[in-house]
């Protein structure tokens, strides 16, 4: 099953003032092709399981394959 790395923009408390960008990377496994998987994330977002937060589609910066 393909593995993907999804980069998500993380807004920090001082990020607005410092103009610094922070990102979190998530490893997600999906049977879908990169195109299908990325389109679904862009439409729906995904659940960040560790914190229980929902990542909104607008926060997703990019998706790349990580291998099988």
Protein Blocks (a to p, Z undefined) as FASTA:
>chain_A
ZZdddddddddfklmmnopacddddddddfbdfklmmmmmmmnopadfknopacdfklpm
bdcdebZZ
